[in-house]
Amino acid sequence: MFGKREQEPSMLNMNDDHLRHVEKDIVIPKMVKEAARIACADVVKEFEDCARGRTISVVFACREQNKKLTECVLANSTPEHFERQTQIFLEKRKEARLAEEQQAAQEAQPQQQTQQQQQQQQQ
């Protein structure tokens, strides 16, 4: 019914840089947001200090801090930042898949040895 891609992405394909929708739409934006929060920590602190103890008046009293915060977050949420976080994500995923593959190989090794011993005993 639906055409298959030439090569389906494997869970353990180290060079697969295809992003699933959840990674592209949720995981990467979360990473960008977290990186922006870290980069703008001093501006966030200024806004928090201004807003502390206020309710409605925060809108008027902290207008300048809010403007700085917005500018900082926007400056740290550019397409270049998304691309950088995507590359970081792909590297982490590649490392995780490599670790999974190594663990699977280690788990399979004792089973292969047991099978070889059983075959030797039968002969």
Biopython code that builds the backbone (N, CA, C, O; Angstrom):
import numpy as np
from Bio.PDB.StructureBuilder import StructureBuilder

atoms = [
    (1, "MET", "N", (0.829, -1.181, 0.000)),
    (1, "MET", "CA", (0.000, 0.000, 0.000)),
    (1, "MET", "C", (0.883, 1.258, 0.000)),
    (1, "MET", "O", (0.778, 2.087, -0.904)),
    (2, "PHE", "N", (1.734, 1.398, 0.992)),
    (2, "PHE", "CA", (2.637, 2.536, 1.052)),
    (2, "PHE", "C", (4.003, 2.101, 0.553)),
    (2, "PHE", "O", (4.457, 0.991, 0.833)),
    (3, "GLY", "N", (4.643, 2.975, -0.178)),
    (3, "GLY", "CA", (5.971, 2.657, -0.683)),
    (3, "GLY", "C", (6.984, 2.649, 0.451)),
    (3, "GLY", "O", (6.961, 3.527, 1.314)),
    (4, "LYS", "N", (7.874, 1.661, 0.454)),
    (4, "LYS", "CA", (8.912, 1.582, 1.482)),
    (4, "LYS", "C", (10.079, 2.446, 1.074)),
    (4, "LYS", "O", (10.374, 2.613, -0.109)),
    (5, "ARG", "N", (10.738, 2.993, 2.078)),
    (5, "ARG", "CA", (11.972, 3.708, 1.781)),
    (5, "ARG", "C", (12.995, 2.683, 1.319)),
    (5, "ARG", "O", (12.852, 1.487, 1.575)),
    (6, "GLU", "N", (14.012, 3.155, 0.646)),
    (6, "GLU", "CA", (15.025, 2.236, 0.130)),
    (6, "GLU", "C", (15.649, 1.412, 1.237)),
    (6, "GLU", "O", (15.890, 0.215, 1.079)),
    (7, "GLN", "N", (15.910, 2.069, 2.364)),
    (7, "GLN", "CA", (16.508, 1.337, 3.477)),
    (7, "GLN", "C", (15.771, 1.740, 4.743)),
    (7, "GLN", "O", (15.832, 2.895, 5.166)),
    (8, "GLU", "N", (15.086, 0.801, 5.336)),
    (8, "GLU", "CA", (14.375, 1.081, 6.574)),
    (8, "GLU", "C", (15.373, 1.364, 7.692)),
    (8, "GLU", "O", (16.392, 0.681, 7.796)),
    (9, "PRO", "N", (15.088, 2.377, 8.540)),
    (9, "PRO", "CA", (16.025, 2.648, 9.639)),
    (9, "PRO", "C", (15.981, 1.515, 10.654)),
    (9, "PRO", "O", (14.910, 1.064, 11.059)),
    (10, "SER", "N", (17.116, 1.083, 11.040)),
    (10, "SER", "CA", (17.224, 0.026, 12.032)),
    (10, "SER", "C", (17.447, 0.653, 13.383)),
    (10, "SER", "O", (18.032, 1.732, 13.476)),
    (11, "MET", "N", (16.994, -0.002, 14.432)),
    (11, "MET", "CA", (17.224, 0.498, 15.780)),
    (11, "MET", "C", (18.718, 0.528, 16.078)),
    (11, "MET", "O", (19.163, 1.322, 16.907)),
    (12, "LEU", "N", (19.488, -0.311, 15.428)),
    (12, "LEU", "CA", (20.912, -0.366, 15.710)),
    (12, "LEU", "C", (21.762, 0.114, 14.532)),
    (12, "LEU", "O", (22.965, -0.147, 14.495)),
    (13, "ASN", "N", (21.155, 0.806, 13.576)),
    (13, "ASN", "CA", (21.906, 1.335, 12.451)),
    (13, "ASN", "C", (22.649, 2.579, 12.919)),
    (13, "ASN", "O", (22.033, 3.619, 13.151)),
    (14, "MET", "N", (23.959, 2.482, 13.060)),
    (14, "MET", "CA", (24.759, 3.561, 13.635)),
    (14, "MET", "C", (24.755, 4.827, 12.778)),
    (14, "MET", "O", (24.835, 5.931, 13.317)),
    (15, "ASN", "N", (24.665, 4.688, 11.476)),
    (15, "ASN", "CA", (24.782, 5.836, 10.587)),
    (15, "ASN", "C", (23.435, 6.412, 10.168)),
    (15, "ASN", "O", (23.386, 7.299, 9.316)),
    (16, "ASP", "N", (22.361, 5.936, 10.740)),
    (16, "ASP", "CA", (21.028, 6.416, 10.394)),
    (16, "ASP", "C", (20.802, 7.767, 11.067)),
    (16, "ASP", "O", (20.749, 7.852, 12.294)),
    (17, "ASP", "N", (20.669, 8.819, 10.264)),
    (17, "ASP", "CA", (20.425, 10.133, 10.835)),
    (17, "ASP", "C", (18.996, 10.608, 10.571)),
    (17, "ASP", "O", (18.705, 11.803, 10.603)),
    (18, "HIS", "N", (18.120, 9.646, 10.310)),
    (18, "HIS", "CA", (16.696, 9.932, 10.157)),
    (18, "HIS", "C", (16.114, 10.243, 11.538)),
    (18, "HIS", "O", (16.345, 9.501, 12.492)),
    (19, "LEU", "N", (15.367, 11.330, 11.640)),
    (19, "LEU", "CA", (14.718, 11.678, 12.903)),
    (19, "LEU", "C", (13.254, 11.275, 12.850)),
    (19, "LEU", "O", (12.547, 11.568, 11.885)),
    (20, "ARG", "N", (12.810, 10.599, 13.904)),
    (20, "ARG", "CA", (11.390, 10.300, 14.010)),
    (20, "ARG", "C", (10.656, 11.592, 14.339)),
    (20, "ARG", "O", (11.272, 12.564, 14.776)),
    (21, "HIS", "N", (9.342, 11.609, 14.131)),
    (21, "HIS", "CA", (8.557, 12.815, 14.388)),
    (21, "HIS", "C", (8.683, 13.264, 15.835)),
    (21, "HIS", "O", (8.811, 14.459, 16.104)),
    (22, "VAL", "N", (8.648, 12.331, 16.760)),
    (22, "VAL", "CA", (8.729, 12.691, 18.182)),
    (22, "VAL", "C", (10.078, 13.320, 18.503)),
    (22, "VAL", "O", (10.158, 14.220, 19.339)),
    (23, "GLU", "N", (11.127, 12.860, 17.855)),
    (23, "GLU", "CA", (12.453, 13.443, 18.076)),
    (23, "GLU", "C", (12.513, 14.858, 17.505)),
    (23, "GLU", "O", (13.007, 15.783, 18.150)),
    (24, "LYS", "N", (12.006, 15.006, 16.297)),
    (24, "LYS", "CA", (12.058, 16.292, 15.605)),
    (24, "LYS", "C", (11.130, 17.329, 16.249)),
    (24, "LYS", "O", (11.490, 18.501, 16.369)),
    (25, "ASP", "N", (9.954, 16.896, 16.655)),
    (25, "ASP", "CA", (8.933, 17.829, 17.141)),
    (25, "ASP", "C", (8.933, 18.032, 18.651)),
    (25, "ASP", "O", (8.401, 19.029, 19.140)),
    (26, "ILE", "N", (9.525, 17.096, 19.397)),
    (26, "ILE", "CA", (9.470, 17.199, 20.858)),
    (26, "ILE", "C", (10.856, 17.191, 21.486)),
    (26, "ILE", "O", (11.194, 18.098, 22.246)),
    (27, "VAL", "N", (11.653, 16.187, 21.183)),
    (27, "VAL", "CA", (12.944, 16.017, 21.865)),
    (27, "VAL", "C", (13.909, 17.151, 21.526)),
    (27, "VAL", "O", (14.481, 17.759, 22.430)),
    (28, "ILE", "N", (14.096, 17.443, 20.253)),
    (28, "ILE", "CA", (15.049, 18.481, 19.848)),
    (28, "ILE", "C", (14.607, 19.857, 20.370)),
    (28, "ILE", "O", (15.436, 20.576, 20.929)),
    (29, "PRO", "N", (13.322, 20.255, 20.207)),
    (29, "PRO", "CA", (12.911, 21.537, 20.781)),
    (29, "PRO", "C", (13.119, 21.627, 22.298)),
    (29, "PRO", "O", (13.461, 22.690, 22.815)),
    (30, "LYS", "N", (12.912, 20.512, 23.007)),
    (30, "LYS", "CA", (13.181, 20.507, 24.447)),
    (30, "LYS", "C", (14.659, 20.763, 24.722)),
    (30, "LYS", "O", (15.007, 21.508, 25.638)),
    (31, "MET", "N", (15.519, 20.145, 23.929)),
    (31, "MET", "CA", (16.962, 20.347, 24.093)),
    (31, "MET", "C", (17.347, 21.805, 23.816)),
    (31, "MET", "O", (18.179, 22.371, 24.525)),
    (32, "VAL", "N", (16.743, 22.413, 22.786)),
    (32, "VAL", "CA", (17.027, 23.809, 22.456)),
    (32, "VAL", "C", (16.553, 24.713, 23.593)),
    (32, "VAL", "O", (17.248, 25.648, 23.990)),
    (33, "LYS", "N", (15.369, 24.421, 24.103)),
    (33, "LYS", "CA", (14.814, 25.220, 25.210)),
    (33, "LYS", "C", (15.715, 25.133, 26.437)),
    (33, "LYS", "O", (15.977, 26.143, 27.089)),
    (34, "GLU", "N", (16.183, 23.940, 26.749)),
    (34, "GLU", "CA", (17.069, 23.750, 27.909)),
    (34, "GLU", "C", (18.395, 24.478, 27.699)),
    (34, "GLU", "O", (18.909, 25.095, 28.632)),
    (35, "ALA", "N", (18.953, 24.417, 26.498)),
    (35, "ALA", "CA", (20.203, 25.120, 26.203)),
    (35, "ALA", "C", (20.004, 26.635, 26.308)),
    (35, "ALA", "O", (20.879, 27.343, 26.807)),
    (36, "ALA", "N", (18.858, 27.131, 25.839)),
    (36, "ALA", "CA", (18.561, 28.566, 25.934)),
    (36, "ALA", "C", (18.392, 28.974, 27.395)),
    (36, "ALA", "O", (18.833, 30.053, 27.791)),
    (37, "ARG", "N", (17.761, 28.125, 28.194)),
    (37, "ARG", "CA", (17.572, 28.424, 29.617)),
    (37, "ARG", "C", (18.925, 28.531, 30.318)),
    (37, "ARG", "O", (19.127, 29.405, 31.161)),
    (38, "ILE", "N", (19.832, 27.653, 29.972)),
    (38, "ILE", "CA", (21.173, 27.680, 30.569)),
    (38, "ILE", "C", (21.934, 28.930, 30.096)),
    (38, "ILE", "O", (22.583, 29.608, 30.893)),
    (39, "ALA", "N", (21.847, 29.222, 28.796)),
    (39, "ALA", "CA", (22.555, 30.383, 28.248)),
    (39, "ALA", "C", (22.002, 31.701, 28.799)),
    (39, "ALA", "O", (22.732, 32.687, 28.906)),
    (40, "CYS", "N", (20.727, 31.715, 29.145)),
    (40, "CYS", "CA", (20.072, 32.939, 29.628)),
    (40, "CYS", "C", (19.870, 32.925, 31.141)),
    (40, "CYS", "O", (19.008, 33.642, 31.649)),
    (41, "ALA", "N", (20.635, 32.139, 31.857)),
    (41, "ALA", "CA", (20.417, 31.970, 33.295)),
    (41, "ALA", "C", (20.484, 33.292, 34.052)),
    (41, "ALA", "O", (19.682, 33.524, 34.957)),
    (42, "ASP", "N", (21.426, 34.160, 33.696)),
    (42, "ASP", "CA", (21.540, 35.436, 34.405)),
    (42, "ASP", "C", (20.340, 36.341, 34.149)),
    (42, "ASP", "O", (19.896, 37.049, 35.053)),
    (43, "VAL", "N", (19.809, 36.325, 32.925)),
    (43, "VAL", "CA", (18.642, 37.140, 32.589)),
    (43, "VAL", "C", (17.397, 36.578, 33.278)),
    (43, "VAL", "O", (16.541, 37.334, 33.738)),
    (44, "VAL", "N", (17.304, 35.249, 33.347)),
    (44, "VAL", "CA", (16.185, 34.613, 34.057)),
    (44, "VAL", "C", (16.218, 35.015, 35.525)),
    (44, "VAL", "O", (15.179, 35.313, 36.113)),
    (45, "LYS", "N", (17.406, 35.024, 36.115)),
    (45, "LYS", "CA", (17.567, 35.399, 37.520)),
    (45, "LYS", "C", (17.102, 36.836, 37.755)),
    (45, "LYS", "O", (16.418, 37.117, 38.739)),
    (46, "GLU", "N", (17.477, 37.752, 36.841)),
    (46, "GLU", "CA", (17.031, 39.151, 36.950)),
    (46, "GLU", "C", (15.511, 39.232, 36.929)),
    (46, "GLU", "O", (14.912, 39.941, 37.738)),
    (47, "PHE", "N", (14.886, 38.509, 36.005)),
    (47, "PHE", "CA", (13.426, 38.537, 35.903)),
    (47, "PHE", "C", (12.787, 37.939, 37.159)),
    (47, "PHE", "O", (11.805, 38.473, 37.674)),
    (48, "GLU", "N", (13.343, 36.842, 37.642)),
    (48, "GLU", "CA", (12.803, 36.227, 38.863)),
    (48, "GLU", "C", (12.886, 37.181, 40.041)),
    (48, "GLU", "O", (11.934, 37.308, 40.811)),
    (49, "ASP", "N", (14.030, 37.855, 40.183)),
    (49, "ASP", "CA", (14.199, 38.803, 41.282)),
    (49, "ASP", "C", (13.182, 39.935, 41.194)),
    (49, "ASP", "O", (12.626, 40.353, 42.209)),
    (50, "CYS", "N", (12.940, 40.427, 39.990)),
    (50, "CYS", "CA", (11.975, 41.496, 39.795)),
    (50, "CYS", "C", (10.550, 41.016, 40.087)),
    (50, "CYS", "O", (9.764, 41.735, 40.704)),
    (51, "ALA", "N", (10.225, 39.812, 39.645)),
    (51, "ALA", "CA", (8.862, 39.302, 39.764)),
    (51, "ALA", "C", (8.514, 38.797, 41.166)),
    (51, "ALA", "O", (7.340, 38.678, 41.514)),
    (52, "ARG", "N", (9.542, 38.501, 41.968)),
    (52, "ARG", "CA", (9.300, 37.946, 43.296)),
    (52, "ARG", "C", (8.428, 38.893, 44.132)),
    (52, "ARG", "O", (8.736, 40.077, 44.264)),
    (53, "GLY", "N", (7.353, 38.364, 44.684)),
    (53, "GLY", "CA", (6.465, 39.128, 45.551)),
    (53, "GLY", "C", (5.430, 39.957, 44.811)),
    (53, "GLY", "O", (4.659, 40.676, 45.447)),
    (54, "ARG", "N", (5.391, 39.881, 43.526)),
    (54, "ARG", "CA", (4.429, 40.665, 42.735)),
    (54, "ARG", "C", (3.378, 39.730, 42.133)),
    (54, "ARG", "O", (3.599, 38.528, 41.985)),
    (55, "THR", "N", (2.258, 40.305, 41.800)),
    (55, "THR", "CA", (1.220, 39.547, 41.089)),
    (55, "THR", "C", (0.943, 40.258, 39.770)),
    (55, "THR", "O", (1.700, 40.102, 38.812)),
    (56, "ILE", "N", (-0.106, 41.016, 39.713)),
    (56, "ILE", "CA", (-0.481, 41.719, 38.475)),
    (56, "ILE", "C", (0.569, 42.755, 38.085)),
    (56, "ILE", "O", (0.820, 42.969, 36.899)),
    (57, "SER", "N", (1.177, 43.394, 39.067)),
    (57, "SER", "CA", (2.119, 44.484, 38.772)),
    (57, "SER", "C", (3.382, 44.002, 38.073)),
    (57, "SER", "O", (4.144, 44.825, 37.567)),
    (58, "VAL", "N", (3.629, 42.689, 38.028)),
    (58, "VAL", "CA", (4.824, 42.171, 37.365)),
    (58, "VAL", "C", (4.857, 42.579, 35.894)),
    (58, "VAL", "O", (5.932, 42.791, 35.333)),
    (59, "VAL", "N", (3.700, 42.687, 35.276)),
    (59, "VAL", "CA", (3.613, 43.054, 33.862)),
    (59, "VAL", "C", (4.220, 44.439, 33.629)),
    (59, "VAL", "O", (4.931, 44.657, 32.648)),
    (60, "PHE", "N", (3.935, 45.359, 34.530)),
    (60, "PHE", "CA", (4.417, 46.735, 34.369)),
    (60, "PHE", "C", (5.801, 46.925, 34.969)),
    (60, "PHE", "O", (6.653, 47.583, 34.371)),
    (61, "ALA", "N", (6.028, 46.355, 36.143)),
    (61, "ALA", "CA", (7.264, 46.588, 36.880)),
    (61, "ALA", "C", (8.465, 45.891, 36.233)),
    (61, "ALA", "O", (9.588, 46.386, 36.324)),
    (62, "CYS", "N", (8.238, 44.762, 35.592)),
    (62, "CYS", "CA", (9.356, 43.952, 35.065)),
    (62, "CYS", "C", (9.388, 43.934, 33.543)),
    (62, "CYS", "O", (9.893, 42.992, 32.932)),
    (63, "ARG", "N", (8.855, 44.965, 32.952)),
    (63, "ARG", "CA", (8.766, 45.020, 31.491)),
    (63, "ARG", "C", (10.154, 44.923, 30.848)),
    (63, "ARG", "O", (10.337, 44.180, 29.884)),
    (64, "GLU", "N", (11.126, 45.664, 31.372)),
    (64, "GLU", "CA", (12.472, 45.665, 30.806)),
    (64, "GLU", "C", (13.140, 44.293, 30.946)),
    (64, "GLU", "O", (13.763, 43.811, 30.000)),
    (65, "GLN", "N", (13.015, 43.664, 32.117)),
    (65, "GLN", "CA", (13.604, 42.336, 32.331)),
    (65, "GLN", "C", (12.951, 41.295, 31.424)),
    (65, "GLN", "O", (13.620, 40.402, 30.902)),
    (66, "ASN", "N", (11.629, 41.422, 31.243)),
    (66, "ASN", "CA", (10.912, 40.496, 30.369)),
    (66, "ASN", "C", (11.375, 40.666, 28.922)),
    (66, "ASN", "O", (11.514, 39.685, 28.192)),
    (67, "LYS", "N", (11.613, 41.906, 28.512)),
    (67, "LYS", "CA", (12.100, 42.165, 27.153)),
    (67, "LYS", "C", (13.478, 41.534, 26.961)),
    (67, "LYS", "O", (13.733, 40.901, 25.936)),
    (68, "LYS", "N", (14.364, 41.703, 27.939)),
    (68, "LYS", "CA", (15.703, 41.108, 27.861)),
    (68, "LYS", "C", (15.617, 39.584, 27.796)),
    (68, "LYS", "O", (16.330, 38.945, 27.022)),
    (69, "LEU", "N", (14.737, 39.009, 28.616)),
    (69, "LEU", "CA", (14.564, 37.558, 28.643)),
    (69, "LEU", "C", (14.073, 37.049, 27.287)),
    (69, "LEU", "O", (14.587, 36.059, 26.767)),
    (70, "THR", "N", (13.091, 37.720, 26.725)),
    (70, "THR", "CA", (12.556, 37.324, 25.422)),
    (70, "THR", "C", (13.637, 37.397, 24.345)),
    (70, "THR", "O", (13.773, 36.481, 23.533)),
    (71, "GLU", "N", (14.404, 38.487, 24.341)),
    (71, "GLU", "CA", (15.476, 38.640, 23.359)),
    (71, "GLU", "C", (16.528, 37.542, 23.510)),
    (71, "GLU", "O", (17.010, 36.998, 22.517)),
    (72, "CYS", "N", (16.880, 37.221, 24.754)),
    (72, "CYS", "CA", (17.892, 36.190, 24.987)),
    (72, "CYS", "C", (17.403, 34.822, 24.510)),
    (72, "CYS", "O", (18.137, 34.084, 23.853)),
    (73, "VAL", "N", (16.174, 34.501, 24.846)),
    (73, "VAL", "CA", (15.631, 33.190, 24.442)),
    (73, "VAL", "C", (15.534, 33.105, 22.918)),
    (73, "VAL", "O", (15.869, 32.076, 22.331)),
    (74, "LEU", "N", (15.078, 34.177, 22.279)),
    (74, "LEU", "CA", (14.991, 34.169, 20.810)),
    (74, "LEU", "C", (16.373, 34.069, 20.174)),
    (74, "LEU", "O", (16.547, 33.385, 19.166)),
    (75, "ALA", "N", (17.354, 34.752, 20.763)),
    (75, "ALA", "CA", (18.714, 34.700, 20.222)),
    (75, "ALA", "C", (19.317, 33.304, 20.352)),
    (75, "ALA", "O", (20.200, 32.936, 19.577)),
    (76, "ASN", "N", (18.844, 32.522, 21.333)),
    (76, "ASN", "CA", (19.365, 31.173, 21.556)),
    (76, "ASN", "C", (18.426, 30.090, 21.039)),
    (76, "ASN", "O", (18.553, 28.923, 21.407)),
    (77, "SER", "N", (17.481, 30.481, 20.182)),
    (77, "SER", "CA", (16.545, 29.512, 19.594)),
    (77, "SER", "C", (16.495, 29.652, 18.080)),
    (77, "SER", "O", (15.443, 29.459, 17.470)),
    (78, "THR", "N", (17.602, 29.979, 17.486)),
    (78, "THR", "CA", (17.667, 30.158, 16.032)),
    (78, "THR", "C", (17.761, 28.799, 15.336)),
    (78, "THR", "O", (18.019, 27.787, 15.987)),
    (79, "PRO", "N", (17.555, 28.772, 14.032)),
    (79, "PRO", "CA", (17.715, 27.509, 13.296)),
    (79, "PRO", "C", (19.104, 26.891, 13.486)),
    (79, "PRO", "O", (19.243, 25.668, 13.479)),
    (80, "GLU", "N", (20.128, 27.728, 13.655)),
    (80, "GLU", "CA", (21.470, 27.201, 13.891)),
    (80, "GLU", "C", (21.540, 26.439, 15.210)),
    (80, "GLU", "O", (22.216, 25.415, 15.311)),
    (81, "HIS", "N", (20.838, 26.947, 16.218)),
    (81, "HIS", "CA", (20.793, 26.264, 17.506)),
    (81, "HIS", "C", (20.052, 24.927, 17.380)),
    (81, "HIS", "O", (20.455, 23.931, 17.981)),
    (82, "PHE", "N", (18.965, 24.910, 16.594)),
    (82, "PHE", "CA", (18.246, 23.656, 16.368)),
    (82, "PHE", "C", (19.147, 22.649, 15.674)),
    (82, "PHE", "O", (19.158, 21.470, 16.028)),
    (83, "GLU", "N", (19.906, 23.116, 14.681)),
    (83, "GLU", "CA", (20.812, 22.217, 13.957)),
    (83, "GLU", "C", (21.892, 21.682, 14.893)),
    (83, "GLU", "O", (22.219, 20.496, 14.848)),
    (84, "ARG", "N", (22.445, 22.544, 15.737)),
    (84, "ARG", "CA", (23.482, 22.113, 16.678)),
    (84, "ARG", "C", (22.926, 21.070, 17.655)),
    (84, "ARG", "O", (23.575, 20.058, 17.922)),
    (85, "GLN", "N", (21.736, 21.318, 18.181)),
    (85, "GLN", "CA", (21.136, 20.363, 19.111)),
    (85, "GLN", "C", (20.764, 19.065, 18.405)),
    (85, "GLN", "O", (20.826, 17.993, 19.007)),
    (86, "THR", "N", (20.378, 19.152, 17.137)),
    (86, "THR", "CA", (20.084, 17.940, 16.363)),
    (86, "THR", "C", (21.343, 17.100, 16.223)),
    (86, "THR", "O", (21.298, 15.881, 16.389)),
    (87, "GLN", "N", (22.472, 17.744, 15.917)),
    (87, "GLN", "CA", (23.736, 17.005, 15.788)),
    (87, "GLN", "C", (24.143, 16.379, 17.119)),
    (87, "GLN", "O", (24.622, 15.246, 17.151)),
    (88, "ILE", "N", (23.956, 17.108, 18.212)),
    (88, "ILE", "CA", (24.265, 16.564, 19.539)),
    (88, "ILE", "C", (23.383, 15.356, 19.817)),
    (88, "ILE", "O", (23.860, 14.340, 20.322)),
    (89, "PHE", "N", (22.089, 15.464, 19.487)),
    (89, "PHE", "CA", (21.165, 14.350, 19.700)),
    (89, "PHE", "C", (21.577, 13.131, 18.883)),
    (89, "PHE", "O", (21.589, 12.010, 19.391)),
    (90, "LEU", "N", (21.915, 13.353, 17.616)),
    (90, "LEU", "CA", (22.300, 12.232, 16.759)),
    (90, "LEU", "C", (23.558, 11.546, 17.281)),
    (90, "LEU", "O", (23.655, 10.320, 17.225)),
    (91, "GLU", "N", (24.517, 12.311, 17.786)),
    (91, "GLU", "CA", (25.736, 11.724, 18.363)),
    (91, "GLU", "C", (25.410, 10.890, 19.598)),
    (91, "GLU", "O", (25.924, 9.784, 19.762)),
    (92, "LYS", "N", (24.547, 11.431, 20.468)),
    (92, "LYS", "CA", (24.164, 10.688, 21.676)),
    (92, "LYS", "C", (23.426, 9.407, 21.298)),
    (92, "LYS", "O", (23.647, 8.354, 21.896)),
    (93, "ARG", "N", (22.545, 9.508, 20.297)),
    (93, "ARG", "CA", (21.794, 8.326, 19.875)),
    (93, "ARG", "C", (22.735, 7.290, 19.281)),
    (93, "ARG", "O", (22.571, 6.093, 19.515)),
    (94, "LYS", "N", (23.724, 7.746, 18.512)),
    (94, "LYS", "CA", (24.691, 6.825, 17.920)),
    (94, "LYS", "C", (25.475, 6.099, 19.018)),
    (94, "LYS", "O", (25.687, 4.889, 18.939)),
    (95, "GLU", "N", (25.901, 6.845, 20.037)),
    (95, "GLU", "CA", (26.630, 6.242, 21.160)),
    (95, "GLU", "C", (25.754, 5.230, 21.898)),
    (95, "GLU", "O", (26.224, 4.157, 22.276)),
    (96, "ALA", "N", (24.488, 5.572, 22.101)),
    (96, "ALA", "CA", (23.578, 4.660, 22.792)),
    (96, "ALA", "C", (23.363, 3.386, 21.984)),
    (96, "ALA", "O", (23.330, 2.291, 22.545)),
    (97, "ARG", "N", (23.216, 3.525, 20.670)),
    (97, "ARG", "CA", (23.025, 2.352, 19.821)),
    (97, "ARG", "C", (24.274, 1.480, 19.801)),
    (97, "ARG", "O", (24.178, 0.253, 19.786)),
    (98, "LEU", "N", (25.436, 2.106, 19.801)),
    (98, "LEU", "CA", (26.689, 1.355, 19.845)),
    (98, "LEU", "C", (26.801, 0.579, 21.156)),
    (98, "LEU", "O", (27.207, -0.583, 21.163)),
    (99, "ALA", "N", (26.441, 1.223, 22.256)),
    (99, "ALA", "CA", (26.467, 0.554, 23.555)),
    (99, "ALA", "C", (25.484, -0.615, 23.592)),
    (99, "ALA", "O", (25.791, -1.672, 24.144)),
    (100, "GLU", "N", (24.291, -0.421, 22.997)),
    (100, "GLU", "CA", (23.303, -1.500, 22.922)),
    (100, "GLU", "C", (23.848, -2.672, 22.120)),
    (100, "GLU", "O", (23.696, -3.829, 22.512)),
    (101, "GLU", "N", (24.485, -2.364, 20.997)),
    (101, "GLU", "CA", (25.027, -3.415, 20.142)),
    (101, "GLU", "C", (26.122, -4.202, 20.872)),
    (101, "GLU", "O", (26.173, -5.429, 20.789)),
    (102, "GLN", "N", (26.995, -3.485, 21.584)),
    (102, "GLN", "CA", (28.060, -4.139, 22.336)),
    (102, "GLN", "C", (27.493, -5.012, 23.451)),
    (102, "GLN", "O", (27.987, -6.114, 23.690)),
    (103, "GLN", "N", (26.467, -4.530, 24.127)),
    (103, "GLN", "CA", (25.847, -5.310, 25.188)),
    (103, "GLN", "C", (25.188, -6.566, 24.623)),
    (103, "GLN", "O", (25.287, -7.643, 25.209)),
    (104, "ALA", "N", (24.520, -6.421, 23.489)),
    (104, "ALA", "CA", (23.877, -7.581, 22.863)),
    (104, "ALA", "C", (24.930, -8.604, 22.447)),
    (104, "ALA", "O", (24.708, -9.807, 22.579)),
    (105, "ALA", "N", (26.067, -8.139, 21.948)),
    (105, "ALA", "CA", (27.141, -9.048, 21.540)),
    (105, "ALA", "C", (27.715, -9.777, 22.749)),
    (105, "ALA", "O", (28.025, -10.965, 22.666)),
    (106, "GLN", "N", (27.858, -9.080, 23.863)),
    (106, "GLN", "CA", (28.379, -9.708, 25.079)),
    (106, "GLN", "C", (27.406, -10.742, 25.622)),
    (106, "GLN", "O", (27.822, -11.791, 26.114)),
    (107, "GLU", "N", (26.123, -10.454, 25.536)),
    (107, "GLU", "CA", (25.118, -11.400, 26.019)),
    (107, "GLU", "C", (25.043, -12.621, 25.117)),
    (107, "GLU", "O", (24.768, -13.722, 25.594)),
    (108, "ALA", "N", (25.280, -12.449, 23.839)),
    (108, "ALA", "CA", (25.206, -13.557, 22.883)),
    (108, "ALA", "C", (26.436, -14.455, 22.984)),
    (108, "ALA", "O", (26.349, -15.646, 22.685)),
    (109, "GLN", "N", (27.551, -13.921, 23.389)),
    (109, "GLN", "CA", (28.793, -14.687, 23.443)),
    (109, "GLN", "C", (28.698, -15.902, 24.374)),
    (109, "GLN", "O", (29.079, -16.992, 23.948)),
    (110, "PRO", "N", (28.214, -15.784, 25.616)),
    (110, "PRO", "CA", (28.107, -16.986, 26.469)),
    (110, "PRO", "C", (27.146, -18.031, 25.902)),
    (110, "PRO", "O", (27.362, -19.231, 26.072)),
    (111, "GLN", "N", (26.099, -17.581, 25.237)),
    (111, "GLN", "CA", (25.152, -18.516, 24.639)),
    (111, "GLN", "C", (25.831, -19.311, 23.519)),
    (111, "GLN", "O", (25.605, -20.513, 23.383)),
    (112, "GLN", "N", (26.649, -18.646, 22.732)),
    (112, "GLN", "CA", (27.359, -19.318, 21.648)),
    (112, "GLN", "C", (28.362, -20.322, 22.211)),
    (112, "GLN", "O", (28.521, -21.415, 21.666)),
    (113, "GLN", "N", (29.027, -19.958, 23.285)),
    (113, "GLN", "CA", (29.990, -20.858, 23.903)),
    (113, "GLN", "C", (29.276, -22.089, 24.462)),
    (113, "GLN", "O", (29.769, -23.208, 24.324)),
    (114, "THR", "N", (28.142, -21.890, 25.079)),
    (114, "THR", "CA", (27.369, -23.009, 25.624)),
    (114, "THR", "C", (26.927, -23.938, 24.499)),
    (114, "THR", "O", (27.006, -25.159, 24.636)),
    (115, "GLN", "N", (26.466, -23.374, 23.399)),
    (115, "GLN", "CA", (26.046, -24.186, 22.262)),
    (115, "GLN", "C", (27.224, -24.970, 21.685)),
    (115, "GLN", "O", (27.061, -26.133, 21.315)),
    (116, "GLN", "N", (28.386, -24.366, 21.603)),
    (116, "GLN", "CA", (29.558, -25.042, 21.079)),
    (116, "GLN", "C", (29.971, -26.185, 22.011)),
    (116, "GLN", "O", (30.346, -27.258, 21.541)),
    (117, "GLN", "N", (29.905, -25.966, 23.319)),
    (117, "GLN", "CA", (30.247, -27.011, 24.273)),
    (117, "GLN", "C", (29.291, -28.184, 24.169)),
    (117, "GLN", "O", (29.710, -29.339, 24.246)),
    (118, "GLN", "N", (28.005, -27.892, 23.994)),
    (118, "GLN", "CA", (27.023, -28.953, 23.863)),
    (118, "GLN", "C", (27.262, -29.756, 22.589)),
    (118, "GLN", "O", (27.114, -30.978, 22.583)),
    (119, "GLN", "N", (27.628, -29.072, 21.521)),
    (119, "GLN", "CA", (27.892, -29.778, 20.267)),
    (119, "GLN", "C", (29.141, -30.660, 20.401)),
    (119, "GLN", "O", (29.187, -31.760, 19.850)),
    (120, "GLN", "N", (30.132, -30.187, 21.119)),
    (120, "GLN", "CA", (31.340, -30.968, 21.319)),
    (120, "GLN", "C", (31.062, -32.202, 22.174)),
    (120, "GLN", "O", (31.623, -33.270, 21.928)),
    (121, "GLN", "N", (30.217, -32.059, 23.154)),
    (121, "GLN", "CA", (29.863, -33.182, 24.028)),
    (121, "GLN", "C", (29.069, -34.225, 23.258)),
    (121, "GLN", "O", (29.203, -35.417, 23.536)),
    (122, "GLN", "N", (28.273, -33.827, 22.330)),
    (122, "GLN", "CA", (27.469, -34.762, 21.556)),
    (122, "GLN", "C", (28.350, -35.551, 20.574)),
    (122, "GLN", "O", (27.984, -36.658, 20.178)),
    (123, "GLN", "N", (29.468, -35.014, 20.189)),
    (123, "GLN", "CA", (30.334, -35.690, 19.236)),
    (123, "GLN", "C", (31.218, -36.629, 19.904)),
    (123, "GLN", "O", (32.023, -37.292, 19.249)),
]
sb = StructureBuilder()
sb.init_structure("model")
sb.init_model(0)
sb.init_chain("A")
sb.init_seg("    ")
for serial, (resi, resn, name, xyz) in enumerate(atoms, 1):
    if name == "N":
        sb.init_residue(resn, " ", resi, " ")
    sb.init_atom(name, np.array(xyz, "f"), 0.0, 1.0, " ", f" {name:<3s}", serial, name[0])
structure = sb.get_structure()
